[in-house]
């Protein structure tokens, strides 16, 4: 492929898809914890399902940002400046979340743990919502002027469409977290049963919100009508997947349920990026000001270099990260565990 | 609205960048040096099969873990703020600056976070050699990460391998960027500095327990390993720093003049160096100065006959070259932070040498009369790092990319209110985090090797007590 900007646009979309897939269940587990876990043992079990993984999962967003910076510098600066408050909140939340994961177990004191539980809940909820709002604003477009500067007020990015986008990702991630728990918790636990019920409920909520988001996008501006080929493909795939989740939950096939929620996230991300192309950030002030894959891309020399290092390291990273998941593949038991001094 | 409470978006963005970088940098060098020390300790444990050393490794690993979390999460802010607050910078340098940043993630961050998890949580699941390999991979990852970010920063101070095309810098020679002599010197300095951060921490913790005669056999090992690390670190920092000063005279003469508060080019054929000075940007001279002849020439050129240009001459040169404007950094913070850094560097070397001497005397297991100083010493490398960054980053103002892009042209056009709010929020979060980090580190370090509070069979909890010892 000689069109390196397009290749890197596809890879950026893929990196975001992997990030949402991986950190999505971390967010979901964090958001579900106060509702599913009723004892200290159960809370610990839920945290341990993501314990060895969250840090490496989160690195995918650092990679996504790094790749946009290197491959599409103009997009990087404009997007993050325009959605400054959203990104600032995401960063603050990611700080709180990472520390909550690590510091909660450091002191065995009830108030200490409660403080981190509350922090964890809020800081998992926030990015899950904000990523959807950011994606929605990217598709919808922002007032970008001729110089590539954002020319709008803060409130521009807060609108029905972006709120709906935020709620859609939030509910999808919660659902994804629930199916992840089905796969990772011991299936004889009561906690496992609660996760199954949560998956059913959030499956319904997520279906409704995702469809509402697509409908709103389609009706408003025909945002999702610009694929060029087979515009129905990704929304249909997302819908089929939601159906699959219900089927898997009824059949008690945990791995299938998790795969289905994961694929829904992947297809949703593909829908967003597919509908953006050939833009990366449309301007609402006029098509001439659109940031496109081509006009924001770095020079061929930089992109070629990036392609070589990407080709060398991405397979390796996916390999050892998969091995990491394999090493910690055992399901986690919440009960019959010895937790000295750990009871409430 | 371009200002809030008298601060412009530029002021606030600079303050936010400094806040994030300095805060992030409390954790990063610690991670770089500490991972290496732990990897060495675990290698000793692996080779001797001594469970005491295995416990020692887990104990220091626990302290490492407490720091690592904060290092990771603050690193994300560090990366995003280039886009958020420095849109002009992102546009101008993305072609070049983005590459080392992406390489840092691809080659280092994934390694560190994956293999640290494997090392810490996978202790019971991995064979001993795989656990040992994991911690070495973490150590390598932290070092690779430091290398790439220093290469990126060095490019801003000394741009190489580029051309200007349509008003932005475009890469023409990646190899020149990777082998930027400035970058390699800095990497040596930064890496040696990282060793001192971890070494003095391990020295203090080990001395604390040696003093209490707790697990003496184990802590004397960590004390020795840390002492050798401190020697390499503090010696290396000074040697690399000396090299850096000399390259600054060539590449960033204004910065070098500010380090020395050298307003006017010396008249004779040698250069004195001031021991103490009160520089004034308003008067463009030192209000007070105490200088030693020849020292400046030696520091800058390794001889006693050469001299560097003074700030006032450089200002005139820059005006002729780049047009009217103020090219003089704010001298007194640069001058004084530089001196604090150098002073602390020599203090670290001195303390290290005292203990090397005690080692030769066979008195190492007793921290001796310097014990209170040893407990305070972990602050010294942190303070030196802090001052070093102030000196080097303030010293290159008004340039964000030396000679190519001014800081004022790099900043995003943001509503200052949002920057102020985010700045305030970051301050609250950072201060909380540093308080918690210091609290947890002190608490865990003082507790020494003990049984874990929590045990669970599914995933091992922080555990550095061997099976036999757990009654």
HADDOCK unambig.tbl for C-alpha pairs under 7 A between the chains (distance, minus, plus):
assign (segid A and resid 48 and name CA) (segid B and resid 459 and name CA) 6.95 0.50 0.50
assign (segid A and resid 52 and name CA) (segid B and resid 117 and name CA) 4.93 0.50 0.50
assign (segid A and resid 52 and name CA) (segid B and resid 121 and name CA) 6.49 0.50 0.50
assign (segid A and resid 55 and name CA) (segid B and resid 113 and name CA) 5.62 0.50 0.50
assign (segid A and resid 56 and name CA) (segid B and resid 110 and name CA) 5.88 0.50 0.50
assign (segid A and resid 56 and name CA) (segid B and resid 113 and name CA) 4.99 0.50 0.50
assign (segid A and resid 56 and name CA) (segid B and resid 114 and name CA) 5.31 0.50 0.50
assign (segid A and resid 59 and name CA) (segid B and resid 109 and name CA) 6.68 0.50 0.50
assign (segid A and resid 59 and name CA) (segid B and resid 110 and name CA) 6.27 0.50 0.50
assign (segid A and resid 62 and name CA) (segid B and resid 76 and name CA) 6.34 0.50 0.50
assign (segid A and resid 62 and name CA) (segid B and resid 105 and name CA) 6.98 0.50 0.50
assign (segid A and resid 63 and name CA) (segid B and resid 102 and name CA) 6.46 0.50 0.50
assign (segid A and resid 63 and name CA) (segid B and resid 105 and name CA) 5.86 0.50 0.50
assign (segid A and resid 66 and name CA) (segid B and resid 98 and name CA) 6.25 0.50 0.50
assign (segid A and resid 66 and name CA) (segid B and resid 101 and name CA) 5.99 0.50 0.50
assign (segid A and resid 66 and name CA) (segid B and resid 102 and name CA) 4.82 0.50 0.50
assign (segid A and resid 67 and name CA) (segid B and resid 102 and name CA) 5.95 0.50 0.50
assign (segid A and resid 69 and name CA) (segid B and resid 94 and name CA) 5.73 0.50 0.50
assign (segid A and resid 69 and name CA) (segid B and resid 98 and name CA) 5.20 0.50 0.50
assign (segid A and resid 70 and name CA) (segid B and resid 94 and name CA) 5.33 0.50 0.50
assign (segid A and resid 70 and name CA) (segid B and resid 95 and name CA) 5.70 0.50 0.50
assign (segid A and resid 70 and name CA) (segid B and resid 98 and name CA) 3.74 0.50 0.50
assign (segid A and resid 70 and name CA) (segid B and resid 99 and name CA) 5.48 0.50 0.50
assign (segid A and resid 70 and name CA) (segid B and resid 102 and name CA) 6.98 0.50 0.50
assign (segid A and resid 73 and name CA) (segid B and resid 90 and name CA) 5.73 0.50 0.50
assign (segid A and resid 73 and name CA) (segid B and resid 91 and name CA) 5.29 0.50 0.50
assign (segid A and resid 73 and name CA) (segid B and resid 94 and name CA) 4.75 0.50 0.50
assign (segid A and resid 73 and name CA) (segid B and resid 95 and name CA) 6.94 0.50 0.50
assign (segid A and resid 74 and name CA) (segid B and resid 90 and name CA) 6.99 0.50 0.50
assign (segid A and resid 74 and name CA) (segid B and resid 91 and name CA) 5.12 0.50 0.50
assign (segid A and resid 76 and name CA) (segid B and resid 83 and name CA) 5.56 0.50 0.50
assign (segid A and resid 77 and name CA) (segid B and resid 83 and name CA) 4.15 0.50 0.50
assign (segid A and resid 77 and name CA) (segid B and resid 84 and name CA) 6.34 0.50 0.50
assign (segid A and resid 77 and name CA) (segid B and resid 87 and name CA) 4.29 0.50 0.50
assign (segid A and resid 77 and name CA) (segid B and resid 90 and name CA) 5.65 0.50 0.50
assign (segid A and resid 77 and name CA) (segid B and resid 91 and name CA) 6.61 0.50 0.50
assign (segid A and resid 78 and name CA) (segid B and resid 87 and name CA) 6.54 0.50 0.50
assign (segid A and resid 80 and name CA) (segid B and resid 83 and name CA) 5.41 0.50 0.50
assign (segid A and resid 80 and name CA) (segid B and resid 84 and name CA) 4.62 0.50 0.50
assign (segid A and resid 81 and name CA) (segid B and resid 83 and name CA) 6.49 0.50 0.50
assign (segid A and resid 81 and name CA) (segid B and resid 84 and name CA) 4.50 0.50 0.50
assign (segid A and resid 81 and name CA) (segid B and resid 85 and name CA) 6.58 0.50 0.50
assign (segid A and resid 81 and name CA) (segid B and resid 87 and name CA) 6.79 0.50 0.50
assign (segid A and resid 81 and name CA) (segid B and resid 412 and name CA) 6.59 0.50 0.50
assign (segid A and resid 84 and name CA) (segid B and resid 84 and name CA) 5.97 0.50 0.50
assign (segid A and resid 85 and name CA) (segid B and resid 418 and name CA) 6.86 0.50 0.50
assign (segid A and resid 88 and name CA) (segid B and resid 422 and name CA) 6.47 0.50 0.50
assign (segid A and resid 91 and name CA) (segid B and resid 77 and name CA) 6.04 0.50 0.50
assign (segid A and resid 94 and name CA) (segid B and resid 73 and name CA) 6.53 0.50 0.50
assign (segid A and resid 95 and name CA) (segid B and resid 73 and name CA) 4.88 0.50 0.50
assign (segid A and resid 95 and name CA) (segid B and resid 74 and name CA) 6.64 0.50 0.50
assign (segid A and resid 98 and name CA) (segid B and resid 69 and name CA) 6.24 0.50 0.50
assign (segid A and resid 98 and name CA) (segid B and resid 73 and name CA) 6.42 0.50 0.50
assign (segid A and resid 99 and name CA) (segid B and resid 69 and name CA) 5.90 0.50 0.50
assign (segid A and resid 99 and name CA) (segid B and resid 70 and name CA) 6.42 0.50 0.50
assign (segid A and resid 102 and name CA) (segid B and resid 69 and name CA) 6.68 0.50 0.50
assign (segid A and resid 108 and name CA) (segid B and resid 453 and name CA) 6.93 0.50 0.50
assign (segid A and resid 298 and name CA) (segid B and resid 95 and name CA) 5.34 0.50 0.50
assign (segid A and resid 299 and name CA) (segid B and resid 95 and name CA) 6.80 0.50 0.50
assign (segid A and resid 301 and name CA) (segid B and resid 171 and name CA) 6.95 0.50 0.50
assign (segid A and resid 302 and name CA) (segid B and resid 95 and name CA) 6.06 0.50 0.50
assign (segid A and resid 302 and name CA) (segid B and resid 171 and name CA) 6.58 0.50 0.50
assign (segid A and resid 306 and name CA) (segid B and resid 99 and name CA) 6.94 0.50 0.50
assign (segid A and resid 313 and name CA) (segid B and resid 106 and name CA) 6.21 0.50 0.50
assign (segid A and resid 317 and name CA) (segid B and resid 110 and name CA) 6.83 0.50 0.50
assign (segid A and resid 321 and name CA) (segid B and resid 114 and name CA) 6.57 0.50 0.50
assign (segid A and resid 324 and name CA) (segid B and resid 114 and name CA) 6.95 0.50 0.50
assign (segid A and resid 324 and name CA) (segid B and resid 118 and name CA) 6.78 0.50 0.50
assign (segid A and resid 332 and name CA) (segid B and resid 458 and name CA) 5.63 0.50 0.50
assign (segid A and resid 333 and name CA) (segid B and resid 458 and name CA) 6.71 0.50 0.50
assign (segid A and resid 337 and name CA) (segid B and resid 456 and name CA) 6.14 0.50 0.50
assign (segid A and resid 338 and name CA) (segid B and resid 455 and name CA) 6.40 0.50 0.50
assign (segid A and resid 338 and name CA) (segid B and resid 456 and name CA) 6.15 0.50 0.50
assign (segid A and resid 339 and name CA) (segid B and resid 454 and name CA) 5.63 0.50 0.50
assign (segid A and resid 339 and name CA) (segid B and resid 455 and name CA) 5.61 0.50 0.50
assign (segid A and resid 339 and name CA) (segid B and resid 456 and name CA) 6.53 0.50 0.50
assign (segid A and resid 340 and name CA) (segid B and resid 453 and name CA) 6.84 0.50 0.50
assign (segid A and resid 340 and name CA) (segid B and resid 454 and name CA) 6.17 0.50 0.50
assign (segid A and resid 342 and name CA) (segid B and resid 454 and name CA) 6.91 0.50 0.50
